[in-house]
């Protein structure tokens, strides 16, 4: 399959790297070849920008970054779009989440914010603290001064339905498990960010390719000209994709790029 110039979008977790932040050499080579062939290569992540700072990852040379489920869009270090939850709504959001027993992690352009006591004995919370260092701030010590675009919650022991009902006027919910959910301002998702950036580049949506593995990639996979689900991805995403690649750890990104004639 011959390829004209494409805009190629990659989810991070489970697509570009694993839980230990290991990026296969074949993935690095695929990205190098995509750029060599003249394609525009982008990250499209649910992670907020404050949590996309790994030097090895960014050193791969992405042309653009869609972060926070489309709430921030960059191209060649220029910020094209940014949404921040308004301050009064931010305070209401945190107070409501806590009232229903949620443990929030606020995700922003520069920082992540959490209550330390919520995650002291939590493996993921410890990972956040370890990887983010000065980019991590405490909710109670910065009360009302947070800058965030979306947030995630640990739902252990929470009144989940009650909380979601209260927040639903302003937010959509991406439930990853019985314990974890992403909460995103209404109208935002990866597909919206992908469309905006591709439009800025003058690349029609039919000339986009999107790679993902999780449920928050569904809109992007369906909207792209070609949607690629990783072999390690969830079954629903694989059913919706145009192509199912081998697993990330089995050179899936490289194999899919070759199959599609992109490299």
Backbone bond lengths (Angstrom), bond angles and torsions (degrees), N, CA, C in turn:
res aa  C-N    CA-C-N  psi(-1)  N-CA   C-N-CA  omega(-1)  CA-C   N-CA-C  phi
1 X - - - 1.465 - - 1.526 109.22 -
2 X 1.310 118.29 113.86 1.458 121.31 179.28 1.521 109.82 -71.61
3 X 1.332 116.19 151.23 1.453 119.67 -175.65 1.516 110.97 -125.90
4 X 1.358 116.74 124.07 1.447 121.23 165.97 1.522 106.90 -78.42
5 X 1.315 116.87 -177.68 1.463 118.17 179.58 1.522 110.40 -62.06
6 X 1.318 116.14 128.94 1.459 122.41 179.94 1.522 110.23 -118.31
7 X 1.314 115.07 157.02 1.457 122.34 165.89 1.527 106.08 -102.23
8 X 1.324 116.67 116.07 1.459 121.97 -172.88 1.528 108.76 -112.19
9 X 1.327 116.36 123.55 1.462 122.81 -173.59 1.532 110.55 -114.35
10 X 1.329 115.71 134.00 1.457 121.42 -178.95 1.521 111.49 -123.11
11 X 1.314 116.19 125.09 1.463 121.68 161.51 1.534 107.68 -61.75
12 X 1.330 117.16 160.39 1.466 120.00 179.91 1.532 111.36 -95.31
13 X 1.321 116.20 -69.12 1.472 121.41 -170.10 1.519 111.53 -71.29
14 X 1.323 116.15 120.93 1.450 121.56 -179.04 1.519 113.64 85.65
15 X 1.342 115.88 -6.17 1.462 120.65 179.86 1.527 110.67 -117.62
16 X 1.324 116.25 -56.68 1.467 120.43 177.08 1.525 111.82 -89.32
17 X 1.341 116.51 -33.88 1.466 118.91 179.21 1.517 111.10 -145.66
18 X 1.351 114.64 170.18 1.461 120.53 -179.44 1.521 110.13 -99.41
19 X 1.320 117.02 -170.35 1.461 120.90 -176.01 1.522 113.20 -66.16
20 X 1.313 116.60 -20.23 1.463 121.18 176.78 1.524 111.70 -93.50
21 X 1.334 117.18 9.52 1.467 123.57 -179.52 1.526 112.28 65.08
22 X 1.323 116.41 30.25 1.463 121.14 177.33 1.523 109.46 -88.17
23 X 1.328 117.18 124.82 1.458 123.48 177.42 1.523 108.14 -105.11
24 X 1.328 119.61 118.61 1.469 120.43 179.12 1.530 111.78 -58.85
25 X 1.316 115.47 144.61 1.470 119.82 177.58 1.528 111.16 -58.84
26 X 1.339 116.29 -34.22 1.466 119.30 -179.77 1.525 111.23 -65.67
27 X 1.324 117.54 -33.05 1.464 120.94 176.98 1.521 110.45 -67.68
28 X 1.322 116.09 -43.07 1.469 120.08 176.97 1.534 110.71 -59.12
29 X 1.333 115.75 -42.22 1.455 119.75 -179.86 1.527 110.84 -67.46
30 X 1.311 117.41 -39.03 1.467 120.58 178.60 1.523 110.74 -60.76
31 X 1.312 117.21 -43.92 1.464 120.57 -179.64 1.526 110.65 -65.95
32 X 1.329 116.92 -40.07 1.468 120.14 177.03 1.531 110.65 -60.51
33 X 1.327 116.25 -43.89 1.463 120.26 -178.54 1.528 111.72 -70.12
34 X 1.322 117.27 -37.26 1.465 119.91 176.75 1.530 110.39 -57.90
35 X 1.323 115.82 -45.24 1.459 119.93 179.83 1.526 111.00 -67.33
36 X 1.324 115.76 -38.87 1.464 119.95 178.78 1.527 111.14 -62.15
37 X 1.333 116.68 -34.14 1.462 121.85 179.70 1.535 112.83 -79.70
38 X 1.325 116.58 -2.49 1.455 119.76 176.10 1.508 116.28 93.87
39 X 1.333 117.61 6.13 1.462 120.51 177.27 1.522 110.46 -77.81
40 X 1.324 116.89 152.15 1.459 121.83 172.28 1.525 107.71 -90.20
41 X 1.325 116.36 128.09 1.461 121.36 -171.72 1.526 109.42 -118.34
42 X 1.334 116.23 123.52 1.450 121.51 -172.75 1.526 112.86 -129.09
43 X 1.309 115.19 150.78 1.465 122.26 164.05 1.524 106.88 -84.16
44 X 1.324 116.79 140.55 1.468 121.74 171.88 1.525 106.71 -137.15
45 X 1.319 116.13 98.74 1.461 120.95 -166.95 1.517 112.87 -126.37
46 X 1.322 114.79 152.15 1.454 120.19 168.57 1.515 111.40 -74.55
47 X 1.311 117.13 -20.62 1.468 120.34 177.45 1.530 110.10 -61.36
48 X 1.320 115.82 139.59 1.452 119.01 172.25 1.529 108.93 -71.30
49 X 1.324 115.36 164.34 1.464 119.31 -176.68 1.521 111.85 -63.62
50 X 1.334 116.73 -31.14 1.458 119.92 178.52 1.513 113.78 -65.96
51 X 1.327 116.99 -12.27 1.457 121.27 179.35 1.533 110.95 -114.23
52 X 1.317 116.72 19.02 1.467 121.39 173.40 1.528 106.86 -122.60
53 X 1.306 115.25 85.89 1.462 119.13 -176.98 1.521 112.76 -142.99
54 X 1.333 117.33 6.88 1.453 120.43 178.61 1.528 110.23 -61.94
55 X 1.323 116.90 125.07 1.470 121.19 -173.70 1.528 112.41 -65.99
56 X 1.335 116.45 -37.01 1.466 118.67 179.59 1.524 110.21 -66.09
57 X 1.313 116.35 -43.37 1.464 120.75 179.39 1.522 110.89 -62.51
58 X 1.317 117.36 -53.54 1.462 120.61 -177.80 1.524 111.68 -67.47
59 X 1.328 116.30 -25.13 1.453 120.65 178.35 1.516 113.87 -68.27
60 X 1.324 117.79 -10.01 1.463 120.62 176.48 1.531 111.74 -71.05
61 X 1.330 116.18 -13.68 1.467 118.99 171.63 1.510 115.90 87.40
62 X 1.322 117.50 39.07 1.464 119.82 178.68 1.527 110.54 -63.38
63 X 1.328 115.40 142.25 1.461 120.42 179.34 1.518 111.92 -76.81
64 X 1.318 116.54 -31.15 1.457 120.08 -177.75 1.509 111.23 -150.15
65 X 1.337 115.03 165.14 1.463 121.34 179.12 1.529 108.63 -137.52
66 X 1.325 115.57 121.94 1.458 122.49 167.96 1.528 105.23 -102.84
67 X 1.316 117.02 116.05 1.454 120.21 -175.40 1.525 111.00 -123.49
68 X 1.344 114.38 166.98 1.459 119.68 177.14 1.511 114.01 57.85
69 X 1.340 117.14 39.43 1.472 121.50 -179.68 1.527 111.51 56.04
70 X 1.328 116.32 43.35 1.459 120.97 175.58 1.510 115.35 88.37
71 X 1.334 118.21 4.15 1.463 120.11 -179.40 1.526 113.01 -81.05
72 X 1.333 117.40 -13.21 1.466 120.90 174.83 1.520 108.76 -141.49
73 X 1.332 116.03 136.64 1.459 121.76 -178.29 1.523 108.82 -132.91
74 X 1.331 115.98 127.65 1.464 122.17 178.31 1.520 109.61 -128.13
75 X 1.321 114.60 150.44 1.458 120.35 171.67 1.516 108.19 -143.14
76 X 1.331 115.34 122.82 1.471 121.65 -177.06 1.528 111.25 46.72
77 X 1.339 115.21 51.60 1.473 123.46 175.23 1.525 114.52 68.54
78 X 1.317 117.27 6.28 1.463 120.47 174.90 1.526 108.84 -100.30
79 X 1.325 116.85 128.06 1.462 120.81 177.81 1.521 108.52 -81.30
80 X 1.320 115.56 116.93 1.460 121.49 -179.57 1.525 112.32 -91.58
81 X 1.332 116.10 -28.47 1.468 120.08 -176.97 1.519 108.71 -157.69
82 X 1.338 115.51 143.19 1.464 119.68 175.73 1.518 109.48 -152.29
83 X 1.321 116.19 131.65 1.462 122.42 175.53 1.524 109.47 -116.84
84 X 1.306 115.60 132.26 1.471 121.88 176.23 1.525 108.53 -122.75
85 X 1.331 116.85 134.30 1.464 120.69 175.78 1.529 108.16 -61.19
86 X 1.343 118.43 125.44 1.470 120.66 -178.55 1.534 111.20 -56.79
87 X 1.333 115.90 148.82 1.462 121.06 -171.13 1.526 112.98 -57.81
88 X 1.344 117.86 -45.21 1.462 118.95 -178.05 1.522 111.18 -65.96
89 X 1.338 116.63 -37.81 1.454 119.86 178.02 1.533 110.94 -70.31
90 X 1.323 116.00 -32.29 1.459 119.98 179.32 1.526 110.47 -62.61
91 X 1.317 116.97 -46.22 1.475 120.39 179.23 1.524 110.15 -63.14
92 X 1.324 117.42 -45.70 1.469 121.13 177.59 1.524 110.72 -59.32
93 X 1.323 117.00 -39.95 1.462 121.80 -179.21 1.513 111.44 -62.64
94 X 1.324 117.27 -46.75 1.466 120.69 -179.83 1.517 110.52 -66.23
95 X 1.319 116.99 -45.28 1.467 120.25 -179.06 1.528 110.66 -62.84
96 X 1.320 117.48 -40.98 1.467 120.85 179.46 1.522 110.75 -66.16
97 X 1.306 117.60 -45.37 1.466 121.19 -179.85 1.525 110.96 -58.82
98 X 1.311 116.23 -44.79 1.472 119.75 -179.04 1.524 111.28 -68.94
99 X 1.320 117.07 -36.32 1.471 120.74 -179.54 1.524 111.36 -60.38
100 X 1.336 116.81 -32.33 1.459 120.87 179.67 1.538 112.42 -94.69
101 X 1.309 117.03 9.12 1.460 120.72 174.44 1.513 115.72 88.02
102 X 1.327 118.45 10.04 1.458 121.40 178.17 1.536 110.63 -74.54
103 X 1.336 114.80 156.54 1.462 121.67 173.84 1.529 107.06 -116.01
104 X 1.329 118.23 97.11 1.465 120.67 -171.38 1.526 113.71 -84.67
105 X 1.335 114.12 150.13 1.462 122.74 167.45 1.527 105.64 -124.83
106 X 1.322 117.25 110.80 1.451 122.45 -179.02 1.526 108.65 -82.99
107 X 1.336 116.54 134.67 1.466 121.09 -171.12 1.522 110.21 -120.58
108 X 1.331 116.10 116.61 1.449 120.54 -173.81 1.507 115.43 -125.60
109 X 1.305 113.75 -174.94 1.457 122.30 -176.69 1.528 112.42 -68.33
110 X 1.332 116.08 -34.80 1.460 121.17 -178.44 1.522 112.82 -115.42
111 X 1.333 116.67 -33.55 1.460 120.66 -169.94 1.525 112.36 -133.97
112 X 1.334 114.56 160.86 1.451 123.09 164.47 1.529 106.68 -111.89
113 X 1.335 115.49 147.73 1.452 120.78 -177.21 1.528 108.88 -129.71
114 X 1.334 116.64 137.81 1.456 120.97 176.43 1.520 109.69 -153.47
115 X 1.334 115.59 169.91 1.458 121.62 169.41 1.521 107.26 -90.48
116 X 1.315 117.46 119.23 1.460 120.01 -176.27 1.525 112.15 -56.35
117 X 1.344 116.65 -40.09 1.461 119.56 -176.75 1.526 112.58 -65.64
118 X 1.324 118.09 -20.98 1.467 121.62 179.00 1.524 112.25 -71.24
119 X 1.339 116.95 -23.28 1.468 119.72 -169.87 1.530 113.65 -129.99
120 X 1.322 116.99 15.44 1.464 119.48 -177.02 1.521 112.66 -61.49
121 X 1.334 117.62 -33.57 1.459 121.27 -178.40 1.529 111.53 -113.08
122 X 1.309 116.13 25.25 1.461 122.55 -175.96 1.522 109.18 -111.58
123 X 1.333 116.88 128.34 1.468 120.98 -175.52 1.526 111.77 -62.71
124 X 1.346 117.12 -42.58 1.459 119.09 -179.74 1.517 111.01 -67.89
125 X 1.337 116.56 -41.39 1.455 119.72 177.26 1.516 111.80 -60.18
126 X 1.330 116.59 -39.93 1.460 120.38 177.58 1.530 110.81 -64.78
127 X 1.338 116.28 -37.48 1.470 120.45 177.06 1.529 110.44 -63.06
128 X 1.333 116.44 -43.68 1.460 120.41 177.95 1.524 111.01 -59.50
129 X 1.323 115.69 -46.43 1.457 119.68 -178.50 1.524 111.30 -64.46
130 X 1.323 115.45 -40.53 1.473 120.49 -178.41 1.526 111.23 -67.60
131 X 1.326 117.51 -42.38 1.468 120.84 -173.64 1.520 113.17 -82.74
132 X 1.324 117.90 -23.73 1.457 118.82 -172.63 1.521 114.81 -102.45
133 X 1.328 118.05 -24.16 1.456 120.66 174.27 1.522 112.60 46.93
134 X 1.353 118.10 -115.96 1.466 120.67 -177.41 1.519 114.11 -68.33
135 X 1.322 117.57 -10.13 1.466 120.18 177.31 1.530 111.52 -85.69
136 X 1.303 117.67 -0.93 1.463 122.06 -179.95 1.523 109.42 -105.92
137 X 1.325 116.79 128.88 1.456 122.35 178.67 1.528 109.76 -126.39
138 X 1.314 115.51 159.83 1.456 121.47 -178.07 1.523 110.32 -96.28
139 X 1.324 115.81 134.15 1.462 121.25 -176.91 1.523 111.42 -58.74
140 X 1.330 116.30 -46.61 1.459 119.05 -175.08 1.523 112.61 -70.22
141 X 1.315 117.90 -28.57 1.465 120.37 -178.90 1.527 112.58 -83.57
142 X 1.328 117.30 -11.10 1.474 121.33 179.94 1.530 109.70 -126.01
143 X 1.318 116.85 34.34 1.457 122.11 -168.75 1.539 112.48 -51.67
144 X 1.324 114.70 124.21 1.451 121.77 175.74 1.516 115.18 77.36
145 X 1.323 117.32 -5.04 1.469 121.22 -178.83 1.526 111.86 -102.90
146 X 1.321 116.86 7.51 1.463 120.17 -177.74 1.525 110.41 -66.89
147 X 1.307 114.78 150.39 1.457 122.55 173.84 1.520 105.68 -124.09
148 X 1.332 116.74 107.68 1.464 119.05 -178.63 1.520 111.16 -145.63
149 X 1.348 113.90 155.89 1.460 121.82 -177.03 1.523 112.77 -109.31
150 X 1.321 116.61 -25.46 1.459 123.53 179.47 1.510 106.59 -156.96
151 X 1.322 116.68 177.43 1.461 118.29 175.66 1.518 110.22 -153.33
152 X 1.301 114.49 162.42 1.461 121.66 175.60 1.519 108.40 -118.40
153 X 1.313 115.72 159.15 1.464 119.19 179.53 1.527 110.59 -136.39
154 X 1.308 113.91 143.21 1.461 122.63 165.61 1.523 105.29 -91.51
155 X 1.334 116.38 121.08 1.464 121.18 -170.82 1.517 113.80 -98.88
156 X 1.322 118.09 10.96 1.468 120.53 178.98 1.530 110.52 -55.26
157 X 1.326 115.49 127.68 1.470 122.08 174.16 1.530 113.16 63.28
158 X 1.330 118.25 17.81 1.464 121.39 -178.41 1.527 110.98 -98.44
159 X 1.329 115.03 158.73 1.463 121.56 170.48 1.528 106.42 -85.94
160 X 1.315 115.82 85.69 1.462 121.08 -170.85 1.528 111.49 -65.17
161 X 1.323 117.11 -50.02 1.461 119.96 -177.16 1.512 111.90 -63.95
162 X 1.326 116.40 -39.99 1.450 119.63 177.88 1.513 112.11 -62.77
163 X 1.322 116.02 -43.01 1.464 120.66 -179.83 1.519 111.03 -65.85
164 X 1.333 116.71 -46.68 1.459 120.12 -179.70 1.523 111.09 -61.19
165 X 1.313 116.95 -39.59 1.461 120.15 179.15 1.520 110.56 -62.22
166 X 1.323 116.56 -40.58 1.462 121.15 -179.38 1.537 111.83 -67.87
167 X 1.328 115.95 -38.27 1.462 120.90 -175.48 1.535 113.91 -86.22
168 X 1.324 117.11 -11.49 1.469 120.77 -166.57 1.522 114.45 -66.13
169 X 1.313 119.03 -16.20 1.464 119.93 177.69 1.522 111.11 -64.86
170 X 1.328 115.75 -31.23 1.461 120.30 -173.34 1.521 114.48 -115.53
171 X 1.333 117.90 -13.35 1.457 119.53 -170.64 1.522 112.63 -133.81
172 X 1.340 114.94 153.48 1.456 123.62 167.62 1.524 108.41 -107.23
173 X 1.341 116.01 160.48 1.460 120.42 -171.34 1.527 110.84 -126.79
174 X 1.309 115.46 128.06 1.463 122.31 176.16 1.524 106.57 -112.50
175 X 1.317 116.63 101.51 1.464 121.32 -176.21 1.522 109.09 -89.93
176 X 1.320 116.39 116.70 1.458 121.87 -177.70 1.523 112.85 -91.58
177 X 1.325 116.17 -29.23 1.461 120.95 -179.54 1.521 107.74 -162.87
178 X 1.311 116.19 -179.56 1.464 119.44 178.03 1.522 111.49 -64.54
179 X 1.316 115.49 -14.48 1.461 119.27 -175.93 1.522 113.87 -108.91
180 X 1.316 118.80 -31.75 1.471 121.49 -168.14 1.527 111.40 -121.55
181 X 1.327 116.13 136.71 1.461 122.39 173.61 1.521 109.79 -141.97
182 X 1.335 115.26 147.38 1.456 121.94 168.90 1.521 107.66 -97.70
183 X 1.317 116.56 140.51 1.462 121.41 -179.50 1.530 107.03 -123.07
184 X 1.329 114.98 117.14 1.463 122.47 -167.80 1.523 109.43 -121.80
185 X 1.328 118.61 136.51 1.469 119.44 176.69 1.529 111.77 -52.91
186 X 1.315 115.55 140.45 1.464 120.80 -176.68 1.527 111.50 -55.02
187 X 1.338 114.68 136.44 1.450 120.47 177.04 1.510 114.93 94.23
188 X 1.336 116.70 -10.22 1.455 119.73 -179.71 1.520 111.01 -102.86
189 X 1.322 116.08 139.50 1.456 122.34 169.76 1.521 108.07 -163.95
190 X 1.317 116.35 176.59 1.452 120.33 -177.64 1.525 111.88 -63.18
191 X 1.323 116.71 -35.04 1.460 120.17 -179.22 1.521 111.07 -62.94
192 X 1.322 117.37 -41.96 1.463 120.82 178.52 1.525 110.39 -60.98
193 X 1.323 116.84 -46.11 1.453 120.19 179.18 1.517 112.28 -62.43
194 X 1.337 116.04 -40.62 1.459 120.79 178.53 1.523 110.69 -62.66
195 X 1.323 117.32 -44.14 1.468 120.49 179.22 1.528 111.01 -62.49
196 X 1.342 116.42 -43.22 1.461 119.56 -178.07 1.525 111.63 -63.43
197 X 1.315 116.86 -45.78 1.455 119.33 -177.45 1.531 110.70 -69.56
198 X 1.315 117.05 -42.00 1.462 119.63 178.46 1.518 110.88 -62.20
199 X 1.340 116.85 -39.06 1.454 120.42 177.02 1.521 111.36 -62.65
200 X 1.333 116.04 -40.81 1.470 120.62 177.26 1.528 110.78 -59.94
201 X 1.319 116.21 -35.91 1.465 121.12 -178.73 1.526 112.75 -82.60
202 X 1.330 116.72 -8.36 1.458 120.11 -177.09 1.515 113.23 74.06
203 X 1.338 116.14 24.34 1.466 121.20 179.54 1.524 108.31 -104.30
204 X 1.327 119.03 118.91 1.468 120.49 -179.34 1.524 111.42 -64.52
205 X 1.308 115.89 153.98 1.459 120.73 -175.50 1.524 111.89 -59.79
206 X 1.341 117.15 -28.66 1.469 118.80 179.35 1.532 111.87 -69.80
207 X 1.312 117.15 -13.12 1.462 121.06 176.90 1.522 112.16 -103.90
208 X 1.330 115.92 26.10 1.462 120.71 174.87 1.518 109.92 -107.39
209 X 1.331 115.73 149.20 1.461 123.17 175.27 1.522 106.61 -129.61
210 X 1.325 117.68 132.15 1.454 121.67 -178.75 1.521 110.38 -125.94
211 X 1.330 115.55 134.90 1.469 123.58 178.55 1.523 109.20 -114.45
212 X 1.340 116.88 131.78 1.458 119.80 177.70 1.508 111.96 -158.32
213 X 1.340 114.95 176.33 1.466 119.51 -178.96 1.520 113.78 -138.94
214 X 1.345 118.11 -16.13 1.452 120.03 -172.62 1.514 113.75 -118.15
215 X 1.337 115.78 176.66 1.461 120.44 -177.10 1.520 112.71 -66.32
216 X 1.340 118.20 -27.67 1.458 117.68 178.37 1.528 112.07 -76.31
217 X 1.351 116.96 -0.19 1.469 122.13 173.81 1.530 111.94 -95.24
218 X 1.324 117.48 -3.42 1.464 120.28 -172.07 1.527 112.34 -59.60
219 X 1.325 117.55 -48.83 1.453 119.42 -178.65 1.519 112.05 -61.35
220 X 1.329 116.11 -40.98 1.461 121.29 179.60 1.524 111.13 -64.60
221 X 1.320 116.39 -43.73 1.469 120.98 -179.47 1.525 110.68 -63.47
222 X 1.314 116.53 -40.83 1.465 120.16 -179.19 1.530 112.29 -73.27
223 X 1.337 117.23 -32.87 1.457 120.61 -176.00 1.518 112.85 -80.27
224 X 1.323 117.73 -29.14 1.461 121.66 -175.29 1.525 111.34 -66.69
225 X 1.319 114.92 155.68 1.459 119.01 173.53 1.509 111.01 -58.53
226 X 1.332 116.26 -41.02 1.469 122.55 173.84 1.521 107.69 -132.87
227 X 1.306 116.20 121.63 1.455 121.90 177.28 1.516 110.50 -103.40
228 X 1.336 117.03 125.93 1.463 122.49 -177.80 1.520 109.05 -115.16
229 X 1.318 116.77 122.42 1.462 122.01 174.95 1.525 109.10 -100.58
230 X 1.311 116.41 135.48 1.452 120.31 177.41 1.530 109.92 -73.02
231 X 1.321 115.71 147.70 1.459 120.14 -178.98 1.505 113.86 -60.70
232 X 1.324 117.33 -23.35 1.467 122.24 176.64 1.521 112.16 -88.31
233 X 1.345 116.91 5.21 1.456 120.67 -176.67 1.521 113.18 -79.66
234 X 1.327 114.64 176.27 1.462 120.27 179.81 1.522 109.57 -72.82
235 X 1.314 116.25 151.05 1.468 121.13 -174.76 1.520 112.78 -61.21
236 X 1.339 117.42 -38.80 1.464 119.88 -178.06 1.517 110.86 -62.39
237 X 1.315 117.22 -38.02 1.461 120.10 178.82 1.523 110.45 -68.35
238 X 1.312 116.69 -41.52 1.461 119.72 179.03 1.526 111.04 -62.31
239 X 1.317 116.75 -35.59 1.471 120.13 178.18 1.520 111.96 -67.24
240 X 1.326 117.08 -30.24 1.462 121.30 -177.57 1.523 113.16 -87.30
241 X 1.333 117.49 -15.56 1.465 121.60 -172.27 1.520 112.43 -78.87
242 X 1.324 115.51 156.58 1.462 121.45 172.84 1.525 111.48 -79.46
243 X 1.340 115.94 -26.74 1.455 121.49 -179.18 1.517 108.60 -144.80
244 X 1.316 116.29 135.05 1.467 121.28 172.65 1.523 107.23 -105.22
245 X 1.324 115.80 116.95 1.463 122.01 -179.03 1.521 109.84 -85.08
246 X 1.325 118.21 164.30 1.467 119.08 167.10 1.530 109.60 -58.75
247 X 1.310 116.61 167.95 1.458 121.09 179.62 1.523 110.89 -60.88
248 X 1.330 115.51 156.57 1.463 120.71 179.11 1.525 111.36 -51.89
249 X 1.340 116.52 -46.17 1.461 121.27 -176.80 1.529 113.28 -73.42
250 X 1.337 116.25 -8.29 1.464 121.27 179.11 1.532 110.67 -108.91
251 X 1.330 115.85 34.66 1.471 123.22 177.01 1.520 112.34 64.40
252 X 1.333 115.99 34.45 1.457 120.69 -174.43 1.515 114.75 -62.17
253 X 1.331 117.60 -41.92 1.466 119.76 -179.02 1.531 109.94 -63.57
254 X 1.318 116.66 -47.91 1.463 120.80 -179.23 1.531 110.63 -61.37
255 X 1.332 116.39 -46.18 1.459 120.52 -177.97 1.522 111.51 -60.95
256 X 1.335 117.04 -42.40 1.460 120.03 -179.65 1.524 111.20 -67.02
257 X 1.321 116.72 -40.45 1.469 119.99 178.55 1.527 111.04 -61.93
258 X 1.341 116.56 -38.04 1.467 120.00 177.18 1.533 110.86 -68.31
259 X 1.318 116.60 -44.63 1.454 120.74 -179.93 1.534 111.64 -59.07
260 X 1.313 116.15 -37.96 1.463 121.32 -177.55 1.535 112.49 -83.85
261 X 1.313 117.14 -2.90 1.462 120.19 179.60 1.513 113.70 72.60
262 X 1.331 116.62 22.00 1.459 120.44 -179.15 1.532 112.13 -81.16
263 X 1.315 116.20 -25.27 1.475 121.40 -179.28 1.521 109.78 -132.43
